[in-house]
């Protein structure tokens, strides 16, 4: 072997030994789970749970005893204001209408008789009484003259006076009867009052009959029907339950520790438990002034501007309210940050060694936090591990399990 070849062989052996030593040293460095600080958008949200609440609950009942004749709607059906929903049958209500109609006809006939028959008759009787009085007065005057001349006895004058008094009384009676039968007179006023009373009784009977037709008081959704055709119902019994359509709200509750993050008008995303893949927008419109001391929660009410078709009253929903957001934040998983004495710190990998590094946190998202000071994008942060010590050599394992640094 020539000296030159010997030197090359020695160099290769030395190089192999160095590589083996480096590999041995590298293999002895403990490997820890770690994550890199990344830069991106981050949102801090508040999560609440609640239920869908309709604008108003409407309970429709019966005002009278009756039998259900027809039920024209089904549960889950949308109905319009004034739409006929249910019809009852009650023979007593029909009988009351017929009776009131007969009494009204009788009152109308009585008033008509006063106006068409009795008034002209009383006018004629008044004229006759006036004529009789004039005749009695002339006869009294003639008799008085004859008695004065001695042609007739005093008895004839007394008889003529009595006849005159009777004619005067008859005229007063005719005048009273005629006045009573005129428009505005006593008899016409009584007849008019009886007519108005009969009309009111008919209206009441008709209203009672109309109450047998149950109609929707507003646009609504039928939640429940409590009766079927043929059922006998009592006054006050619930027949149908409706949820008035219109403004849809969510009544929710959230942990009181999040109260400082809440503001009226906050945007939110809601998801119904029955339709987890179909979120919809909502807006915070009310924060309860008090706290539920037993549960430690505060009540919220959110407005749903465009409720999806599948949304139903009392549906369970989860709500995520957007409290704060950063478009370009330094982000770490929340479980990579450690806490002690109101301070926050992480194990940062610095030149192959673990270094305890204080950090300042910003907003907190779901499982993530913003690092506002102490780290830079791309830094490796070791997850908490009891084996870690300050200055300890360390290597990191990425999310897929491979060793990536140093």
C-alpha positions in Angstrom: 0.0 0.0 0.0 1.4 3.3 -1.0 1.8 6.1 1.5 -0.8 8.2 -0.4 -3.4 5.4 -0.3 -2.6 4.9 3.4 -3.3 8.6 4.1 -6.7 8.4 2.3 -7.7 5.3 4.3 -6.8 6.9 7.6 -8.8 10.0 6.6 -11.9 7.9 5.7 -11.6 6.0 9.0 -11.4 9.3 11.0 -14.4 10.7 9.1 -16.4 7.6 9.8 -15.5 7.7 13.4 -16.6 11.4 13.6 -19.9 10.6 11.9 -20.5 7.7 14.2 -19.8 9.9 17.2 -22.1 12.7 16.0 -24.8 10.1 15.3 -24.3 8.7 18.8 -24.5 12.2 20.3 -27.5 13.1 18.3 -29.3 9.9 19.2 -28.7 10.5 22.9 -30.5 13.9 22.8 -34.0 13.4 24.2 -36.9 14.1 21.8 -40.0 16.1 22.9 -43.3 16.9 21.4 -43.2 20.5 20.1 -45.0 23.0 18.0 -43.9 25.9 15.9 -45.2 29.4 16.5 -47.3 30.3 13.5 -48.7 33.6 12.3 -52.3 33.9 11.1 -55.9 35.1 12.0 -57.3 34.3 15.4 -60.7 34.9 16.9 -61.7 34.9 20.6 -65.2 33.6 21.0 -67.6 33.0 23.8 -69.6 29.8 23.6 -73.2 29.7 24.9 -76.0 27.1 24.8 -79.7 27.8 24.6 -83.0 27.2 22.8 -84.9 28.8 20.0 -87.7 31.0 21.2 -90.6 32.2 19.0 -92.0 35.8 19.1 -95.0 34.6 21.1 -96.8 31.4 22.2 -100.5 31.3 21.4 -102.9 29.0 23.2 -106.3 28.7 21.6 -109.2 27.3 23.6 -112.9 26.9 23.5 -115.3 29.5 25.0 -118.2 27.2 25.2 -119.2 23.5 25.5 -119.3 21.8 22.2 -118.2 18.9 20.0 -115.2 19.1 17.7 -116.6 18.9 14.1 -113.4 19.5 12.1 -109.7 19.9 12.7 -108.3 21.5 9.6 -104.5 21.8 10.5 -101.7 19.4 11.4 -98.8 19.9 13.7 -95.9 21.7 12.0 -98.1 23.5 9.6 -97.7 27.2 8.9 -101.0 29.1 9.1 -102.0 32.7 8.1 -103.8 35.2 10.3 -107.5 34.6 10.1 -107.2 31.1 8.7 -109.9 28.6 10.0 -108.1 26.0 12.1 -110.8 24.1 13.9 -114.6 24.1 14.0 -116.9 23.1 16.9 -120.5 22.1 16.8 -122.9 23.3 19.6 -126.7 23.0 19.3 -127.3 25.5 22.1 -125.5 28.2 20.3 -127.6 27.7 17.1 -130.7 27.8 19.2 -129.7 31.1 20.8 -129.2 32.6 17.4 -132.6 31.5 16.2 -134.2 32.9 19.4 -132.4 36.2 19.1 -133.5 36.5 15.4 -137.1 35.9 16.4 -137.0 38.5 19.2 -135.4 41.0 16.8 -138.1 40.4 14.2 -140.8 41.0 16.9 -139.2 44.2 18.1 -138.9 45.5 14.5 -142.6 44.7 13.9 -143.7 46.5 17.1 -141.7 49.6 16.1 -143.2 49.5 12.6 -146.7 49.2 14.0 -146.1 52.3 16.0 -144.8 54.2 13.0 -147.2 53.0 10.3 -150.4 52.1 12.2 -150.6 53.6 15.7 -149.3 57.0 14.8 -151.9 57.7 12.1 -154.7 56.3 14.3 -153.7 58.5 17.2 -153.5 61.5 14.9 -157.1 60.8 13.7 -158.2 60.3 17.3 -156.7 63.7 18.2 -158.6 65.4 15.4 -161.9 63.8 16.5 -161.3 64.9 20.1 -160.6 68.4 19.0 -163.8 68.4 16.9 -165.8 67.0 19.8 -164.4 69.7 22.1 -165.5 72.4 19.7 -169.0 70.9 19.5 -169.2 70.6 23.3 -168.1 74.2 23.8 -170.7 75.6 21.3 -173.4 73.5 22.9 -172.4 74.8 26.4 -172.6 78.4 25.1 -176.0 77.8 23.5 -177.4 76.1 26.6 -176.0 78.9 28.8 -177.8 81.5 26.7 -181.1 79.7 26.8 -181.0 79.2 30.5 -180.3 82.9 30.9 -183.4 83.6 28.9 -185.5 81.2 30.9 -186.1 78.8 28.1 -184.2 75.9 29.8 -183.7 74.8 33.3 -180.4 74.9 35.2 -180.1 71.2 34.8 -179.5 71.5 31.1 -176.6 73.9 31.7 -175.0 71.5 34.2 -175.3 68.7 31.7 -173.7 70.8 29.0 -170.9 71.8 31.4 -170.2 68.1 32.2 -170.1 67.3 28.5 -167.6 70.1 27.9 -165.4 68.9 30.7 -165.5 65.3 29.3 -164.5 66.6 25.8 -161.6 68.5 27.3 -160.4 65.4 29.1 -160.8 63.4 26.0 -158.6 65.9 24.1 -155.9 65.8 26.6 -155.8 62.0 26.5 -155.7 62.0 22.7 -152.9 64.6 22.7 -150.9 62.4 25.1 -151.4 59.2 23.1 -150.5 61.1 19.9 -147.3 62.5 21.4 -146.3 59.1 22.7 -146.6 57.5 19.3 -144.6 60.2 17.5 -140.9 60.0 16.8 -139.1 60.7 20.1 -142.2 59.9 22.1 -142.4 57.5 25.0 -143.8 54.5 23.2 -141.5 54.9 20.2 -138.5 55.3 22.6 -139.5 52.1 24.4 -139.9 50.3 21.1 -136.6 51.6 19.9 -134.9 50.4 23.1 -136.5 47.0 22.7 -135.2 46.9 19.1 -131.6 47.8 20.1 -131.7 45.2 22.9 -132.8 42.5 20.4 -130.1 43.5 18.0 -127.5 43.3 20.8 -128.8 39.9 21.8 -128.5 38.7 18.2 -125.0 40.0 17.9 -124.0 38.2 21.1 -125.6 35.0 20.0 -123.9 35.3 16.6 -120.5 36.0 18.3 -121.1 32.9 20.5 -121.7 30.9 17.3 -118.7 32.4 15.6 -116.6 31.4 18.6 -117.2 27.8 17.4 -114.9 28.6 14.5 -111.3 28.8 15.8 -109.1 31.0 13.6 -105.5 31.9 13.7 -105.0 35.3 15.5 -101.7 35.8 13.6 -99.3 34.1 11.2 -98.0 31.2 13.2 -96.7 27.6 13.3 -98.9 24.9 14.7 -97.0 23.3 17.6 -99.6 20.9 18.9 -103.3 19.9 18.4 -104.9 18.7 21.5 -108.2 17.4 20.2 -109.6 15.3 17.3 -113.0 15.3 15.6 -115.7 14.0 17.8 -114.1 15.1 21.1 -116.4 16.9 23.5 -114.7 20.0 24.9 -115.5 22.2 27.9 -115.1 26.0 28.0 -111.5 26.9 28.6 -110.0 23.7 27.3 -106.8 24.1 25.2 -107.5 23.0 21.6 -104.3 24.2 19.7 -100.9 25.6 20.6 -99.2 28.0 18.1 -95.9 29.8 17.8 -96.3 33.2 16.3 -94.0 33.7 13.3 -92.0 36.8 12.9 -88.9 37.7 14.9 -87.0 34.6 15.9 -84.8 34.7 19.0 -82.5 32.5 20.9 -82.6 32.4 24.7 -79.1 31.3 25.9 -76.9 31.4 29.0 -73.2 31.8 29.3 -70.7 31.5 32.2 -70.5 34.7 34.1 -66.7 34.8 33.8 -67.3 35.8 30.1 -69.5 38.8 31.0 -66.7 41.3 30.4 -66.3 40.1 26.8 -70.0 40.6 25.9 -71.3 43.6 24.1 -74.7 44.3 22.5 -74.6 43.9 18.8 -72.0 41.2 18.8 -72.1 38.9 15.8 -72.6 35.2 16.5 -72.8 31.9 14.7 -75.5 29.5 15.9 -75.8 25.8 15.2 -78.9 23.6 15.9 -78.0 20.3 17.6 -80.3 18.6 15.1 -78.5 20.2 12.1 -74.9 20.4 13.1 -73.6 21.2 9.6 -75.9 24.1 8.9 -74.9 27.2 10.9 -76.8 30.5 10.8 -76.0 34.1 11.8 -77.4 35.7 15.0 -76.8 39.0 16.8 -76.7 39.6 20.6 -79.6 42.0 21.5 -80.0 41.6 25.2 -77.8 40.8 28.2 -79.7 40.0 31.4 -79.0 42.5 34.2 -78.7 39.8 36.9 -76.8 36.6 37.4 -78.2 33.2 38.1 -76.5 32.6 41.4 -77.2 28.8 41.4 -75.6 28.1 38.1 -73.2 31.1 37.8 -74.5 32.1 34.4 -75.9 35.2 32.7 -78.9 35.1 30.4 -78.6 36.3 26.8 -81.1 36.9 24.0 -80.0 36.8 20.4 -81.9 37.9 17.3 -81.9 35.7 14.2 -82.4 38.0 11.2 -82.8 35.2 8.6 -83.9 32.0 10.4 -83.4 28.8 8.3 -86.5 26.9 7.3 -85.6 23.9 9.6 -85.5 26.1 12.8 -88.3 25.2 15.2 -89.3 26.6 18.6 -87.5 25.0 21.6 -84.7 23.5 19.4 -81.4 23.2 21.3 -78.7 25.4 19.8 -75.0 26.2 20.4 -73.9 29.8 19.9 -70.4 31.1 19.3 -70.2 34.9 19.9 -67.2 36.7 18.3 -65.7 38.8 21.1 -62.3 39.9 19.5 -60.2 39.0 16.5 -56.7 39.5 15.2 -56.0 39.3 11.5 -52.2 38.5 11.9 -51.5 37.1 15.4 -48.7 34.8 16.6 -50.5 31.7 17.6 -49.7 28.8 20.0 -51.9 25.9 21.2 -53.2 26.8 24.6 -51.8 23.6 26.2 -48.2 24.6 25.2 -48.3 27.6 27.6 -47.6 27.1 31.3 -48.8 29.4 34.1 -47.4 30.3 37.5 -48.2 33.2 39.8 -50.2 35.1 37.3 -47.3 34.7 34.8 -47.2 32.8 31.5 -44.1 31.0 30.1 -43.1 28.3 27.6 -40.2 26.0 26.9 -38.6 27.4 23.8 -35.9 25.5 21.9 -32.9 27.8 21.6 -29.7 26.4 19.9 -30.7 22.9 20.8 -31.5 23.6 24.4 -34.7 24.1 26.4 -35.0 27.7 27.6 -37.8 28.9 29.9 -39.2 32.0 28.2 -41.8 34.4 29.7 -44.6 35.3 27.2 -47.4 37.8 27.2 -50.7 36.5 26.0 -53.3 38.3 24.0 -56.7 37.1 22.9 -57.7 33.5 23.5 -59.4 31.4 20.8 -60.8 27.9 21.1 -57.7 25.8 22.1 -55.4 28.6 20.9 -53.8 31.7 22.3 -52.2 34.8 20.9 -48.6 35.5 22.0 -48.2 39.2 21.9 -44.6 39.2 23.3 -41.8 36.8 24.0 -41.7 34.7 20.8 -41.4 35.0 17.1 -43.0 33.2 14.2 -41.2 29.9 13.5 -39.9 29.4 17.1 -40.2 25.9 18.4 -42.0 25.5 21.7 -41.9 22.3 23.7 -45.0 21.0 25.2 -44.9 20.7 29.0 -43.0 17.7 30.2 -41.8 16.7 33.7 -38.4 15.7 32.2 -37.6 19.2 30.9 -35.0 21.3 32.7 -33.5 24.8 32.0 -30.7 24.5 29.5 -31.3 20.8 28.8 -30.4 19.5 25.4 -33.5 18.7 23.5 -34.7 17.7 20.1 -38.3 18.1 18.9 -40.8 15.9 17.3 -43.3 17.5 14.9 -47.1 16.8 14.7 -46.6 13.7 12.6 -44.1 12.2 15.0 -40.9 12.7 13.1 -37.8 14.3 14.6 -37.4 17.8 13.0 -35.0 19.8 15.1 -32.3 20.6 15.9 
